[in-house]
Amino acid sequence: MSKIKKILESKKSDELVKAINMDIDKIDDSLSIKDFAMAVAKILKEQYGSHNYSEFDNIIKQHR
């Protein structure tokens, strides 16, 4: 992956973090990790498909 693509993806993910945090605060500013994980899992399944599970898991592991 090129450096430019990594930078663009980082900017996109940074913007998404801000948007998600603002929306979480609107729903429940003390959202449990269980509810958050269940919501992310549902989005991954319904919007991205199960074929993306391993890639998603790898990204999570890289950012621990």
C-alpha positions in Angstrom: 0.0 0.0 0.0 1.3 3.4 -0.9 2.1 6.0 1.8 -0.5 8.3 0.2 -3.2 5.7 0.5 -2.3 5.0 4.1 -2.6 8.7 4.9 -6.0 9.0 3.2 -7.3 5.9 5.0 -6.0 7.3 8.3 -7.8 10.6 7.7 -11.0 8.7 6.8 -10.8 6.6 9.9 -10.0 9.7 12.1 -13.1 11.4 10.8 -15.2 8.3 11.4 -13.9 8.0 15.0 -15.2 11.6 15.6 -18.6 10.9 14.0 -19.0 7.6 15.8 -18.1 9.1 19.2 -20.6 11.9 18.7 -23.3 9.5 17.8 -22.5 7.2 20.7 -22.8 10.1 23.1 -26.2 11.0 21.6 -27.4 7.4 22.3 -25.6 6.5 25.6 -22.5 8.2 26.8 -21.8 5.2 29.0 -22.3 2.5 26.3 -21.0 -0.9 27.4 -18.3 -2.6 25.5 -20.6 -5.6 25.0 -23.3 -3.4 23.3 -20.6 -1.6 21.3 -19.1 -4.9 20.1 -22.5 -6.4 19.2 -23.3 -3.3 17.2 -20.0 -3.4 15.3 -20.5 -7.1 14.7 -23.9 -6.5 13.2 -22.7 -3.8 11.0 -19.8 -5.9 9.8 -22.1 -8.8 9.0 -24.9 -6.8 7.4 -22.9 -4.1 5.5 -19.6 -5.8 4.8 -20.2 -9.5 4.8 -18.7 -12.4 6.7 -15.8 -12.8 4.2 -14.3 -9.6 5.8 -14.2 -11.0 9.4 -10.6 -12.1 9.3 -9.4 -8.8 7.8 -11.4 -6.9 10.4 -9.9 -9.1 13.2 -6.4 -8.6 11.9 -6.8 -4.8 11.9 -8.2 -4.9 15.5 -5.2 -7.0 16.6 -2.7 -4.6 14.9 -4.2 -1.6 16.9 -4.1 -3.1 20.4 
